[in-house]
Amino acid sequence: MNWVRKEKTERIINACFLIVIGVVIAIFTRFAATTFALVSGILSLLFGAAYLVGYFASFIIHDPWLLLRGVFFLIMGSWILANPGDYLYTMVFVVCFFLFYFGIREIAYSTDLERLNIKNWWIDLINGIAMIGCGAAILVVEFAGGNSVHDGQMGN
């Protein structure tokens, strides 16, 4: 039972850490967005270069998907660093898709838990509804013209 207590403590610490990160991102929005785009672009370039080096360095393993991933990551990294505002605008819709997809999964999971007579199944239902609501709210704000990161705020 000690591992259950340890897992619970780790989850509480992780939740507190994520809350602090969320508050910092909410306060320093422009800095956070710029840093996210810069780090994403640099990591994409590094991973692309690593895949290409791995492809051309090893003649034993001839994997064309390794070459394709390397070229894809190099193109993505170059695009991200050249147009960080466009990248962040795209990420808005990626996050919305993520929220809709996993919100629907949580709702389906909660119905399965309810059929199995699991206690507190409704927590997953509320979580799924909240995820879909947050995704819809992000889309409404984006299409209404508020908080858009695409309108030159990133300094393309």
Helices and strands as residue ranges (DSSP letters): H 2-27, H 29-57, H 64-82, H 84-115, H 121-144
